Amino acid sequence: MSYDICLRDPVTRGTIELDEPHRMRGGTYMAGGTTDAWLNVTYNYARRFRRVLGEQGIRSIYGMTGAESIPVLEDAAYRLADDASDDYWDPTEGNAKRALLQLASLARMRPDGIWDGD
């Protein structure tokens, strides 16, 4: 189980296509990268997300613009430890932090996009 989180075009509501492929990796990813402003994140991190983002966890950014979400994501990330694991599925704070910082990077690429997911 996982979250499929993307930035949508505010007019067409389609997933935003980036100019260049990104190689951010989540629970699933595209070999060679993807131009979709999208990241798949495991539900294993949900408890960590709720601790730093509130009851709604990562869903708290849904409906925000990329620009609005950057400080939220970065603040939440910096409240987590740096104990990332080589095992993506391990629900460490560091692994959850990595996912939040990747989402913040996508938001910086397209601050006009609207977060959507699940």
C-alpha positions in Angstrom: 0.0 0.0 0.0 1.2 3.5 -0.8 0.4 7.1 -1.5 0.6 8.2 -5.2 1.2 11.9 -4.7 1.3 14.3 -7.7 1.2 18.0 -8.6 -1.7 18.8 -10.8 -2.2 21.6 -13.3 -4.5 24.1 -11.6 -6.5 24.5 -14.9 -6.6 21.1 -16.5 -6.2 19.1 -13.3 -3.9 16.7 -15.2 -0.6 15.6 -13.6 2.0 18.2 -14.4 4.7 17.2 -16.9 8.2 18.5 -16.1 10.6 19.6 -18.8 13.2 17.1 -17.7 12.8 13.6 -16.1 13.4 13.3 -12.4 14.9 10.2 -10.8 13.3 10.4 -7.4 12.5 7.0 -6.1 9.7 5.9 -3.9 7.9 2.5 -3.5 7.5 2.4 -7.2 9.3 4.4 -9.8 10.1 4.6 -13.5 13.4 3.2 -14.6 15.3 6.0 -16.3 13.1 8.6 -14.5 9.8 10.3 -15.3 8.6 13.7 -16.4 5.5 13.3 -14.2 5.5 15.5 -11.1 4.7 12.4 -9.1 6.1 10.4 -6.2 4.9 7.1 -4.8 5.5 6.9 -1.0 4.9 3.8 1.1 2.2 3.9 3.8 4.9 2.5 6.2 5.9 6.1 6.9 2.3 7.2 7.8 3.0 7.3 11.6 6.0 9.4 11.1 4.1 11.8 8.8 1.2 12.1 11.3 3.7 13.0 14.1 5.2 16.0 12.2 2.2 17.0 9.9 -0.8 16.3 12.2 -3.7 13.9 12.1 -4.0 14.0 8.3 -0.3 13.2 7.8 0.9 13.6 4.3 -2.6 14.2 3.1 -2.4 17.6 4.8 -0.7 19.0 1.7 -3.4 17.8 -0.7 -5.1 20.9 -2.1 -2.1 23.2 -1.4 0.0 24.7 -4.1 3.6 23.6 -4.4 4.6 27.1 -3.1 2.4 26.8 -0.1 3.7 23.3 0.7 7.4 24.0 0.6 7.7 25.4 4.2 5.3 22.8 5.5 7.2 19.9 4.0 10.6 21.3 5.0 9.6 22.1 8.5 8.2 18.6 8.9 11.3 17.0 7.4 13.7 18.9 9.7 11.7 17.7 12.7 12.7 14.1 11.8 15.9 12.3 12.5 18.6 11.5 9.9 18.4 7.7 10.4 17.7 6.7 6.8 18.0 3.0 6.0 19.2 1.3 2.9 15.8 -0.6 3.1 13.3 1.9 1.5 10.4 0.1 3.3 11.9 0.5 6.8 9.7 3.2 8.5 12.6 5.1 10.0 12.4 8.9 10.5 15.2 9.3 8.0 13.4 7.4 5.3 10.2 9.5 5.9 12.3 12.6 5.8 13.8 11.7 2.5 10.3 11.4 1.0 9.2 14.8 2.4 12.3 16.5 1.0 11.7 14.9 -2.4 8.2 16.3 -2.4 9.6 19.7 -1.5 11.9 19.4 -4.5 9.0 18.7 -6.8 7.1 21.6 -5.3 10.1 23.9 -6.1 10.1 22.7 -9.7 6.4 23.6 -10.1 5.2 25.9 -7.3 2.0 26.6 -9.3 0.9 22.9 -9.1 -1.8 21.6 -6.7 -1.0 18.6 -4.6 -3.3 15.6 -5.0 -2.9 12.0 -4.1 -3.9 8.6 -2.8 
